[in-house]
Amino acid sequence: KLRASASACGAMGMARALPVLLALFSFLVARGSGGIFGTAPQCDGTMLIQLKSRRDKAPYTPQPIAGKSIYFILIDRFARSNGNNTACSFPDNNWCNGTLKGITEHLDYIQGMGFEGIWITPVVEQFPGQDGQSGYASHGYWAKNWYEVDPHFGSKADVVELADALHARGMVFILDFVANHMGPVHSAHAVSTYYPFNKTEYYHQLNIGNMTFDQYTEKTSNWPPPAQAMGPGALCASDSRSDCGCYAPACGGAFQPPCDAAHMVFNTSSGCPANYIDSICRAGAFACSGYNETAIHEGWFFDLGDLNQSNPFVYEQSLKWVKWMKQTYKLDGLRLDTAPYMTLDFLSALQVAAEVPILGESTVSNHSYHAAFQANPPPFGTPILDGVLNFPLTYAANAAFCGVWWPYATGNLTTLASRTDQQLRGGLYKDLDLLGNFVDNHDMDRLAKMCSTGSGSAQTPDLGRIFNSLAWTFFAKGMPIMYYGTEVFETDQRNSFWQYGWQTDTLGYTFVKRLNMIRKQQHLNLEAMDVVVTSNALQSQLVLRRGGEQGTYAFLNNFQTKQGREEVSYCVLAFPPAGNGNVWVDAMMGLEADVKTNCFRAPDSMPRIVYQMPRCNIRAMNPAHSYFYDIECNERSLVGCRADGEHDVCRYCGSGYPVPCPTTIIESS
């Protein structure tokens, strides 16, 4: 069908640096900033007549998200669309006015880093104004109206525009949502302003007794009432203890992990089982005395109106809404907030209605309980959610790489190796490729804050441990997820990002780009993974392997970055020889890997990714020229470098070229 159109389409669109790292920096910048997925097709705005086929009217077909690398964005903090790039003066919960259009305008930045998709925080209309000490709803998790987009973020059309722009680039779109609760509720009148749940009967009222609904919900602090889903009375015994901490001393108040790793002892009065592998009693901690599943499912998060999914109207509307979102916003996946605080039966129905994978936020450490959010009982029981964020390994990874406290894991990569192996070999998980791996997010300390040296104003991000943490994220089995700002070593949990200028030539940006390049070049998204046993079982080292013995190896450590080069040797029980005509290459250096007698020797403590490439034909080169193995097979890889005439991946440079061949790509100082 022909339709006249006035316009065929709209417009598409650190702290101090360490000296030797600048060598890496300059080399990677010279490689060019083009994205590895190519450029988006350009729109021809001169066409006045479009052919509208049946295909144009067909619903969007979601693309797979399993194994893909994802960039996580807090909408209010990533990009404004009004040209004002002044840093936000409200670093916590007040509105900073980042928008959906702002994200769309900076997709080049995200795709150029190699990411295959984005996950954004909820877009729904939010609770207006300030809620006591809790602040404002700029984060997007306090819904007022499920079917409207908050005007701070933009409009429904802006969500669709973002989805279309992503799909035109071959990228996937994951949207966050909350089905457990609405925004703050302090009266029946407040409930009447919410949509579609405008009656008090739609909300849990556990232990309301003789109170009216207004009395039950009037508090803005010092809860309960309402009955709480966290803490004493739900996750542990309700008595004089102020929290459910399994170890002492604790810091930061209730539900915060202990901070003094040097003086941690088991808290015998906590109700936790002895030698518990968690910092607190949390969802799934059935062994904690006083654990109450009813309170977890029917209790509130502070003053957030907790929805009663056993009410037929709430149940039906929830399923209807998730299906509407998927269709209206052309989604490839969803991320579900606070998954453990709803019943598995309800989550299973929600997943069926969604028709795209849901990644559940299950902030637990127990593998079997965690795996039950994919199938109950795991792994072949009733399907629940397709995916789940990998909190059990995140807790262990933060402790192992950065040294933050966690039982048996602080500074100990063997604990992370053991926990990883349990996931891989334990037979509990329905789909390992839909585990979301990450090292920080909007509810945790930033990676650059956890992995740092010094304290107070003298605190400095430790690049070696940061890069090792990120390399783990990108090469572990599952979906690597990176929180916006990690690439600029941001230390504030929810800081605005626009003041950094979306620069594509920074050290962090080019490092992450390289990790994504390797994943793509080696086809690692869905490859099998093993934890490689080291011959000396050092707590400071971890070796992962993707794609079998002849595949890709990640050599990781948790050493602090030191001035000067310090060699690291990784020794495994057996390191296979390269295949015919190939050589093991250190992809972070571009040189042949130094492998002798089952040991790989790295020149420093930066992470190393090693895999096979065709051996360079050195005889075809000028002996006066140096050479290196290049991950990219195009002439833009490095200005002044050429292929050897036989193997595209082998580059060489002569003394007359403006940029010399690198002797290293990643090194510490």
Residue pairs with C-beta under 8 A, 6 or more apart in sequence:
1 51
1 52
2 49
2 50
2 51
2 52
3 49
3 50
3 52
4 48
4 49
5 47
5 48
5 49
5 50
6 48
7 45
7 48
8 43
8 44
8 45
8 46
8 47
8 48
8 50
9 43
9 44
9 45
9 47
10 43
10 45
10 161
11 43
11 45
12 40
12 42
12 43
12 165
12 168
13 40
13 104
13 105
13 107
13 108
13 165
14 448
14 461
14 488
14 489
14 507
14 508
15 460
15 461
15 489
16 460
17 25
17 507
18 463
18 561
18 668
18 669
19 669
20 565
20 667
20 668
20 669
21 463
21 507
21 667
21 668
21 669
23 662
23 664
23 667
24 507
24 510
24 511
24 664
24 665
24 666
24 667
25 505
25 506
25 507
25 510
27 638
27 662
27 665
28 505
28 507
28 510
28 511
28 513
28 514
28 665
29 505
29 510
30 638
30 639
30 659
31 510
31 632
31 636
31 637
31 638
32 636
32 637
33 112
33 504
33 505
34 112
34 636
35 108
35 111
35 112
35 114
36 114
36 513
36 516
36 517
36 520
36 632
37 111
37 114
37 116
37 169
37 170
37 171
40 107
40 165
40 168
40 169
41 168
59 327
60 163
60 167
60 327
60 330
62 326
62 330
62 331
62 332
62 333
62 355
62 356
63 167
63 172
63 332
64 172
64 332
65 117
65 172
65 174
65 332
65 333
65 356
65 357
65 387
65 434
65 479
66 357
66 387
66 431
66 433
66 434
66 479
66 525
66 526
67 433
67 478
67 479
67 524
67 525
67 526
68 116
68 117
68 172
68 479
68 525
69 114
69 115
69 116
69 117
69 474
69 479
69 480
69 481
69 482
69 516
69 519
70 115
70 116
70 117
70 118
70 119
70 172
70 174
70 436
70 479
70 480
70 481
70 482
71 110
71 113
71 115
71 117
71 118
71 119
71 481
71 482
71 484
72 118
72 119
72 120
72 438
72 441
72 442
72 481
72 482
72 483
72 484
73 103
73 118
73 119
73 120
73 121
73 484
74 98
74 121
74 139
74 140
74 442
74 484
74 494
75 98
75 99
75 100
75 103
75 120
75 121
75 123
75 140
75 153
76 95
76 96
76 97
76 98
76 121
76 138
76 139
76 140
76 152
76 153
77 88
77 96
77 98
77 484
77 494
77 495
77 496
77 497
78 98
78 102
78 103
78 106
78 484
78 497
78 498
79 98
79 99
79 102
79 103
79 105
79 106
79 497
79 498
79 502
80 96
80 97
80 98
80 99
80 102
80 498
81 99
81 101
81 102
81 105
81 154
82 97
85 498
85 499
85 501
86 499
87 495
87 496
87 498
87 499
88 96
88 97
88 495
88 496
90 96
91 492
91 494
91 495
91 496
92 135
92 494
93 134
93 135
93 136
93 137
93 138
93 139
93 494
94 135
94 136
94 138
95 136
95 138
95 152
96 138
96 496
97 152
98 153
98 496
98 497
98 498
99 152
99 153
99 154
99 158
100 120
100 123
100 149
100 153
100 154
100 155
100 158
100 159
100 161
100 162
101 154
101 158
101 161
101 162
102 498
103 118
103 120
103 162
104 158
104 161
104 162
104 165
106 502
107 165
107 166
107 169
107 171
109 502
109 504
110 118
111 169
111 171
112 504
112 513
113 487
113 504
113 509
113 512
113 513
113 516
114 512
114 513
114 515
114 516
114 517
114 519
114 520
115 171
115 482
115 516
116 170
116 171
116 172
116 516
117 166
117 171
117 172
117 173
117 174
117 332
118 166
118 171
118 172
118 173
118 174
119 174
119 175
119 176
119 333
119 335
119 481
120 162
120 174
120 175
120 176
121 139
121 140
121 141
121 176
121 442
122 140
122 141
122 143
122 175
122 176
122 177
122 178
122 337
123 140
123 149
123 150
123 153
123 154
123 159
123 175
123 329
124 140
124 143
124 144
124 145
124 146
124 147
124 148
124 149
124 150
124 177
125 143
125 144
125 145
125 148
125 149
125 150
125 151
126 137
126 138
126 140
126 142
126 143
126 144
126 150
126 152
126 183
127 137
127 142
127 143
127 144
127 182
127 183
127 184
128 137
128 144
129 136
130 136
131 137
131 142
131 183
131 184
131 220
131 303
132 220
132 221
132 303
133 220
133 221
134 184
134 220
134 302
134 303
137 150
137 183
138 152
139 442
139 494
140 150
140 153
140 176
141 178
141 337
142 182
142 183
142 184
142 304
143 178
143 182
143 183
143 194
144 182
144 183
144 193
144 194
144 195
145 194
145 195
146 195
146 196
146 321
147 195
147 196
147 321
147 324
148 156
149 155
149 156
149 158
149 159
156 328
156 329
159 328
159 329
160 328
160 329
160 330
162 173
163 173
163 329
163 330
163 331
164 330
166 172
166 173
167 173
167 330
172 332
172 333
173 329
173 330
173 331
173 332
173 333
174 331
174 332
174 333
174 334
174 335
174 359
175 325
175 329
175 331
175 333
175 334
175 335
176 334
176 335
176 337
177 322
177 325
177 334
177 335
177 336
177 337
178 336
178 337
178 338
179 307
179 309
179 318
179 322
179 336
179 337
179 342
179 350
180 301
180 306
180 307
180 337
180 338
180 339
180 341
180 342
181 300
181 301
181 304
181 305
181 306
181 307
181 338
182 194
182 197
182 304
182 305
182 307
183 194
183 304
183 305
184 190
184 220
184 303
184 304
184 305
185 191
185 194
185 203
185 217
185 303
185 304
185 305
186 214
186 217
186 218
186 219
186 220
186 303
187 213
187 214
187 217
187 218
188 200
188 213
188 214
190 217
190 305
191 197
191 198
191 199
191 200
191 202
191 203
191 213
191 305
192 198
192 199
194 305
196 317
197 203
197 305
197 307
197 314
197 317
200 213
201 308
201 311
202 307
202 308
202 311
202 313
202 314
203 305
203 306
203 307
203 308
204 226
204 227
204 298
204 299
204 300
204 306
204 307
204 308
205 213
205 216
205 226
206 226
206 227
206 294
206 295
206 298
206 299
207 224
207 225
207 227
208 216
208 225
211 225
215 225
216 225
216 226
217 225
217 226
217 303
217 305
219 225
219 303
220 303
223 300
223 302
223 303
224 233
226 299
226 300
226 303
226 306
227 233
227 234
227 295
227 298
227 299
227 300
228 234
228 295
228 299
228 300
228 301
228 302
229 295
229 296
229 297
229 298
229 299
229 300
229 301
229 306
229 341
230 255
230 282
230 299
230 301
231 243
231 244
231 254
231 255
232 238
232 239
232 241
232 243
232 244
232 290
233 290
233 292
233 295
233 299
234 291
234 292
234 295
234 296
234 299
235 244
235 280
235 281
235 282
235 283
235 285
235 288
235 290
235 291
235 292
235 296
236 244
236 270
236 271
236 272
236 281
236 285
236 288
236 289
236 290
236 291
237 271
237 288
237 289
237 290
238 290
239 290
241 269
241 270
241 271
242 254
243 250
243 253
243 254
243 255
243 280
244 254
244 255
244 270
244 271
244 272
244 280
244 281
244 282
244 288
245 258
245 267
245 270
245 279
245 280
246 266
246 267
246 270
246 272
246 276
246 278
246 279
246 280
246 281
246 407
247 258
247 264
247 265
247 266
247 267
247 270
247 279
247 405
247 407
248 258
248 264
248 265
248 266
248 267
248 270
249 258
249 260
249 263
249 264
250 256
250 257
250 258
250 259
251 258
251 259
251 260
252 259
255 280
257 279
257 280
257 404
257 405
257 406
258 264
258 279
258 405
259 404
259 405
260 405
261 403
261 404
261 405
261 410
264 405
266 272
266 274
266 275
266 276
270 281
270 288
271 281
271 288
271 289
271 290
272 278
272 280
272 281
272 285
272 287
272 288
273 287
273 288
275 407
276 285
276 287
276 407
277 365
277 407
277 408
278 285
278 365
278 366
278 395
278 407
279 395
279 405
279 406
279 407
281 288
281 291
282 363
282 364
282 365
283 296
283 340
283 341
283 362
283 363
283 364
283 369
284 340
284 364
284 366
284 369
284 370
285 291
285 364
285 366
286 369
296 340
296 341
297 341
297 342
297 343
298 306
298 308
299 306
299 341
300 306
301 338
301 341
306 341
307 314
307 318
308 314
309 315
309 318
309 342
309 343
309 346
315 346
315 349
318 346
318 350
319 349
319 350
319 353
320 353
322 334
322 350
322 353
322 354
323 353
323 354
323 355
325 331
325 334
326 334
326 354
326 355
326 356
331 356
332 356
333 356
333 357
333 358
333 359
333 387
334 354
334 356
334 357
334 358
334 359
335 358
335 359
335 360
335 361
335 389
335 436
336 347
336 350
336 358
336 359
336 360
336 361
336 385
337 361
338 361
339 347
339 360
339 361
339 362
339 373
339 385
339 388
340 362
340 363
340 364
340 373
344 372
344 373
344 376
344 382
344 384
347 358
347 360
347 373
347 384
347 385
348 376
348 382
348 383
348 384
348 385
350 358
350 385
351 358
351 383
351 384
351 385
351 386
357 385
357 386
357 387
357 434
358 385
358 386
358 387
359 385
359 386
359 387
359 388
359 389
359 434
359 436
359 479
360 373
360 384
360 385
360 387
360 388
360 389
361 389
362 369
362 370
362 373
362 388
362 389
362 391
363 391
364 370
364 391
364 392
365 391
365 392
365 395
366 392
367 392
367 419
367 422
367 423
367 426
367 428
368 378
368 428
370 388
370 391
370 392
371 378
371 379
371 388
371 428
371 429
371 430
372 378
372 381
372 384
373 384
373 385
373 388
374 383
374 384
374 385
374 386
374 387
374 388
374 429
374 430
374 431
374 434
375 381
375 382
375 383
375 384
375 430
376 382
376 384
378 428
378 429
378 430
379 427
379 428
379 429
379 430
380 430
383 430
386 431
386 434
387 431
387 434
387 435
387 436
387 479
388 434
388 435
388 436
389 435
389 436
389 438
389 481
390 423
390 435
390 436
390 437
390 438
390 476
390 478
392 419
392 423
393 416
393 419
393 420
393 423
393 437
393 476
394 437
394 438
394 439
395 406
395 409
396 406
396 409
396 415
396 416
396 419
397 416
397 439
397 469
397 472
397 473
398 404
398 406
398 439
398 440
398 444
398 450
398 469
399 405
399 406
399 409
399 410
399 411
399 412
399 415
399 416
400 409
400 410
400 411
400 412
400 413
400 415
400 416
400 542
400 558
401 413
401 439
401 451
401 465
401 468
401 469
401 472
401 558
402 447
402 450
402 451
402 452
402 465
402 469
402 558
403 410
403 411
403 450
403 451
403 558
404 410
404 445
404 450
408 415
409 415
409 416
409 419
411 539
411 540
411 558
412 539
413 538
413 539
413 540
413 541
413 542
413 556
413 557
413 558
414 537
414 538
414 539
416 472
416 542
417 531
417 542
420 476
420 531
420 544
421 531
423 429
423 432
423 435
423 477
424 432
424 477
424 529
424 530
424 531
429 435
432 477
432 478
432 529
433 477
433 478
433 479
433 525
433 526
434 478
434 479
435 477
435 478
435 479
436 478
436 479
436 481
437 472
437 473
437 476
437 478
437 479
437 480
437 481
438 473
438 480
438 481
438 482
438 483
439 447
439 469
439 470
439 472
439 473
439 486
440 446
440 447
440 450
440 483
440 486
441 481
441 483
442 483
442 493
442 494
443 493
444 493
445 493
446 483
446 485
446 486
446 490
446 491
446 492
446 493
447 466
447 469
447 470
447 483
447 486
448 461
448 466
448 486
448 489
448 490
448 491
449 459
449 461
449 491
451 461
451 462
451 465
451 466
451 469
452 459
452 460
452 461
452 462
452 491
453 459
453 460
453 462
453 560
454 460
459 491
461 489
461 491
462 560
462 561
463 489
463 507
463 561
463 668
464 559
464 560
464 561
464 604
464 605
464 606
464 668
465 558
465 559
465 560
465 561
466 489
467 511
467 606
467 607
467 666
468 556
468 557
468 558
468 605
468 606
468 607
470 482
470 486
470 511
470 512
470 515
470 607
471 515
471 554
471 556
471 607
471 609
472 542
472 544
472 554
472 556
473 480
473 481
473 482
474 480
474 512
474 515
474 516
474 519
475 515
475 519
475 524
475 529
475 544
475 546
475 552
475 554
475 609
476 529
476 544
477 528
477 529
477 546
480 515
480 519
482 512
484 497
485 495
485 497
485 500
486 508
486 512
487 506
487 508
487 509
487 511
487 512
488 497
488 500
488 506
488 508
488 509
489 508
490 497
503 509
511 666
514 587
514 588
514 631
514 665
515 609
517 631
517 632
518 524
518 552
518 587
518 609
518 611
518 631
519 525
521 631
521 632
522 546
522 547
522 551
522 552
522 611
524 546
524 547
524 552
527 546
527 547
527 551
527 552
528 546
528 547
528 548
529 544
529 545
529 546
530 544
530 545
530 548
531 542
531 543
531 544
531 545
532 543
532 544
532 545
532 553
532 572
533 572
533 573
534 541
534 543
534 570
534 571
534 572
534 573
535 571
535 572
535 573
535 598
536 571
540 557
540 558
540 559
541 555
541 556
541 557
541 568
541 570
542 556
542 557
543 553
543 554
543 555
543 556
543 570
543 572
544 553
544 554
544 556
545 551
545 552
545 553
545 554
546 552
546 554
549 576
550 576
550 579
550 612
551 611
552 609
552 610
552 611
553 600
553 609
553 610
553 611
554 607
554 608
554 609
555 568
555 570
555 600
555 602
555 607
555 608
555 609
555 610
556 607
557 568
557 605
557 607
559 566
559 568
559 605
560 605
561 605
561 668
561 669
562 605
562 668
563 669
564 669
565 603
565 604
565 667
565 668
566 604
566 605
566 668
567 601
567 602
567 603
567 604
568 601
568 602
568 604
568 605
569 599
569 600
569 601
569 602
570 599
570 600
570 601
570 602
571 598
571 599
571 600
572 598
572 599
572 600
573 598
574 598
575 595
575 598
575 599
575 600
578 584
578 612
579 612
581 614
581 615
582 612
582 613
582 614
582 615
583 592
583 593
583 612
583 613
583 614
583 615
583 616
583 629
584 592
584 593
584 595
584 610
584 611
584 612
585 591
585 592
585 593
585 610
585 611
585 612
585 613
585 629
586 592
586 593
586 594
586 602
586 608
586 609
586 610
587 608
587 609
587 610
587 611
587 629
587 631
588 606
588 607
588 608
588 609
588 665
588 666
589 603
589 608
589 628
589 662
589 664
589 665
589 666
589 667
590 628
590 629
590 630
590 631
590 651
590 662
590 664
590 665
591 628
591 629
591 663
591 664
592 629
593 600
593 608
593 610
594 600
594 601
594 602
595 601
595 610
600 608
600 610
602 608
603 664
603 667
604 667
604 668
605 668
606 666
606 667
606 668
607 666
608 666
613 629
613 647
613 649
613 650
614 647
614 649
614 650
615 647
616 627
616 629
616 644
616 647
616 650
617 644
617 645
617 646
617 647
617 650
618 627
620 644
620 645
620 646
621 627
621 644
621 652
622 652
622 654
624 654
624 655
625 652
625 653
625 654
625 655
625 661
626 652
626 653
626 660
626 661
626 663
627 644
627 650
627 651
627 652
627 653
627 661
628 650
628 651
628 652
628 661
628 662
629 649
629 650
629 651
630 637
630 638
630 641
630 649
630 650
630 651
631 637
631 649
633 648
633 649
635 642
635 643
637 651
638 651
638 653
638 659
638 661
638 662
639 657
639 658
639 659
640 653
640 657
640 658
640 659
641 651
641 652
641 653
641 657
641 659
641 661
642 651
642 652
642 653
643 650
643 651
644 650
644 651
644 652
651 661
652 661
653 659
653 660
653 661
